[in-house]
């Protein structure tokens, strides 16, 4: 995307990955209980500010740990309940969380980069237009998910962590806070 067009973008809908964008990625494991959910510095403040800018904020997260039997749905729900409570207490909001909990080879329709979670969100909120949306994530799968649906895409990754692919990622930011400042500076 041409940076000179950035000021013209007034997208209304925000899709966010969870691990690595909102909370510290748990290495090769899974966040299995609320105590293991650790916010990335600035993410809660970002959600507060982004809540004033976007019509809908939706989390789309692959959570294969449920399908693998490493955690159950009630444990994932407890993590998300804690996350939503923290967001609300900080003055922000998340309208809905979509989680693909099946195994990679069995849940190919819902797991990113497939668009199943976005199509479910569109069913829940028919006003959503993907070309009027952002996808913010920390992996190539997240970027491909947004790109395939025609969203603006923002990769959250320090420069040395993930190669930047200009074909599927419109922008790159070190943190969600940096993305938030980018969005808010273009809103005025």
C-alpha positions as CSV (number, residue, x, y, z in Angstrom):
1,X,0.0,0.0,0.0
2,X,1.3,3.4,-0.9
3,X,2.0,5.4,2.3
4,X,0.6,8.5,0.6
5,X,-2.8,6.9,0.7
6,X,-2.6,6.2,4.4
7,X,-4.3,9.5,5.3
8,X,-7.3,8.5,3.2
9,X,-8.0,5.2,5.0
10,X,-10.8,5.5,7.5
11,X,-11.5,1.8,8.0
12,X,-14.3,1.0,10.5
13,X,-13.6,-2.6,11.5
14,X,-10.6,-4.0,13.3
15,X,-9.7,-7.7,13.4
16,X,-7.0,-8.6,15.9
17,X,-5.0,-11.7,16.5
18,X,-4.5,-12.5,20.2
19,X,-1.2,-14.1,21.0
20,X,1.7,-11.9,20.1
21,X,-0.5,-8.8,19.5
22,X,-2.5,-8.4,22.7
23,X,-0.7,-10.8,25.1
24,X,2.8,-12.2,25.3
25,X,3.1,-15.2,23.0
26,X,3.5,-18.3,25.2
27,X,6.4,-19.7,23.2
28,X,5.5,-23.1,21.7
29,X,2.7,-23.7,24.3
30,X,-0.7,-22.3,24.9
31,X,-2.2,-19.8,27.4
32,X,-4.2,-22.4,29.4
33,X,-5.5,-20.3,32.3
34,X,-6.1,-16.6,33.1
35,X,-2.9,-16.4,35.2
36,X,-0.8,-17.3,32.1
37,X,-2.3,-14.4,30.1
38,X,0.2,-11.5,30.2
39,X,-0.6,-8.3,28.4
40,X,2.0,-6.8,26.1
41,X,2.9,-3.4,27.3
42,X,0.6,-0.8,25.8
43,X,-2.0,-3.2,24.4
44,X,-4.7,-2.4,27.0
45,X,-4.2,1.3,26.4
46,X,-4.3,0.7,22.7
47,X,-7.7,-1.1,23.0
48,X,-9.1,1.8,24.9
49,X,-8.1,4.3,22.2
50,X,-9.0,2.0,19.3
51,X,-12.4,1.5,20.8
52,X,-13.1,5.1,20.2
53,X,-12.1,4.9,16.5
54,X,-13.5,1.5,15.2
55,X,-17.1,0.5,15.0
56,X,-16.3,-3.1,15.7
57,X,-13.2,-4.7,17.3
58,X,-13.0,-8.5,16.8
59,X,-10.4,-10.9,18.0
60,X,-9.7,-13.9,15.6
61,X,-7.4,-16.5,17.2
62,X,-6.2,-20.0,16.4
63,X,-6.4,-22.0,19.6
64,X,-5.4,-25.5,18.6
65,X,-4.6,-26.4,22.2
66,X,-8.3,-27.2,22.7
67,X,-8.3,-29.6,19.8
68,X,-5.1,-31.2,21.0
69,X,-6.6,-31.8,24.5
70,X,-4.1,-29.6,26.2
71,X,-6.9,-27.5,27.5
72,X,-10.7,-27.5,27.3
73,X,-13.2,-25.0,26.1
74,X,-14.0,-23.8,29.7
75,X,-10.3,-23.0,30.2
76,X,-10.2,-21.0,27.0
77,X,-13.4,-19.2,28.0
78,X,-11.9,-18.3,31.4
79,X,-8.8,-16.8,29.7
80,X,-11.1,-14.8,27.4
81,X,-13.3,-13.7,30.3
82,X,-10.3,-12.4,32.1
83,X,-9.1,-10.6,28.9
84,X,-12.5,-9.0,28.3
85,X,-12.7,-7.9,32.0
86,X,-9.3,-6.2,31.8
87,X,-10.2,-4.5,28.5
88,X,-13.5,-3.2,30.0
89,X,-11.7,-2.0,33.1
90,X,-9.2,-0.1,31.0
91,X,-12.0,1.7,29.1
92,X,-11.9,-0.3,25.9
93,X,-14.0,-3.0,24.3
94,X,-13.8,-6.1,22.2
95,X,-17.1,-6.8,20.5
96,X,-16.5,-10.6,20.0
97,X,-13.9,-13.2,20.1
98,X,-13.7,-15.9,17.4
99,X,-11.5,-18.9,18.2
100,X,-10.6,-21.7,15.9
101,X,-10.1,-24.6,18.3
102,X,-9.9,-27.6,16.0
103,X,-6.7,-29.3,14.9
104,X,-4.9,-27.8,11.9
105,X,-5.7,-30.6,9.5
106,X,-9.3,-30.9,10.6
107,X,-10.3,-27.2,11.0
108,X,-9.0,-25.9,7.7
109,X,-12.1,-23.7,7.1
110,X,-11.9,-21.7,10.3
111,X,-8.2,-21.6,11.1
112,X,-6.2,-18.7,9.8
113,X,-5.2,-18.2,7.0
114,X,-8.6,-19.5,5.9
115,X,-11.4,-16.9,6.3
116,X,-14.0,-18.9,8.3
117,X,-13.8,-16.7,11.4
118,X,-14.1,-13.5,9.3
119,X,-17.2,-15.0,7.5
120,X,-18.7,-15.9,10.9
121,X,-18.1,-12.3,12.0
122,X,-19.8,-11.0,8.8
123,X,-22.7,-13.2,9.6
124,X,-22.9,-11.8,13.1
125,X,-22.4,-8.2,12.0
126,X,-23.7,-7.9,8.4
127,X,-22.5,-4.3,8.2
128,X,-18.9,-5.4,8.1
129,X,-17.1,-4.7,4.9
130,X,-13.7,-6.4,4.6
131,X,-12.3,-3.7,2.3
132,X,-13.2,-1.3,5.2
133,X,-11.3,-3.4,7.7
134,X,-7.9,-3.9,9.2
135,X,-6.3,-7.2,10.2
136,X,-3.5,-6.8,12.8
137,X,-1.5,-9.9,13.6
138,X,2.0,-11.2,14.2
139,X,2.4,-14.0,11.7
140,X,2.3,-14.6,8.0
141,X,-1.0,-16.6,8.5
142,X,-2.6,-13.5,10.0
143,X,-1.5,-11.3,7.1
144,X,-2.6,-13.9,4.5
145,X,-6.0,-14.1,6.3
146,X,-6.5,-10.3,5.9
147,X,-5.0,-10.1,2.4
148,X,-7.3,-12.8,1.0
149,X,-10.3,-11.0,2.3
150,X,-9.2,-7.6,1.0
151,X,-8.4,-6.0,4.4
152,X,-5.7,-3.5,5.2
153,X,-3.0,-5.6,7.0
154,X,-0.6,-4.7,9.7
155,X,2.2,-7.0,10.9
156,X,3.1,-6.6,14.5
157,X,6.7,-7.7,14.8
158,X,10.1,-6.2,15.6
159,X,12.1,-6.0,12.3
160,X,14.4,-8.9,13.2
161,X,11.6,-11.3,14.2
162,X,9.6,-11.9,11.1
163,X,10.4,-11.3,7.4
164,X,8.2,-8.6,6.0
165,X,6.2,-9.6,2.9
166,X,4.9,-6.5,1.1
167,X,2.6,-8.7,-0.9
168,X,0.3,-9.6,2.0
169,X,1.2,-7.0,4.7
170,X,0.4,-3.3,4.1
171,X,2.4,-2.1,7.1
172,X,4.7,-3.3,9.9
173,X,4.7,-2.0,13.5
174,X,6.8,-3.1,16.5
175,X,3.7,-3.1,18.8
176,X,0.0,-2.6,18.8
177,X,0.7,0.8,20.5
178,X,2.7,1.9,17.4
179,X,-0.2,0.8,15.1
180,X,-2.7,2.7,17.4
181,X,-0.6,5.9,17.1
182,X,-0.5,5.4,13.3
183,X,-4.3,5.0,13.1
184,X,-5.1,7.9,15.4
185,X,-2.6,10.3,13.7
186,X,-4.4,9.7,10.4
187,X,-7.9,10.2,11.9
188,X,-7.3,13.9,12.4
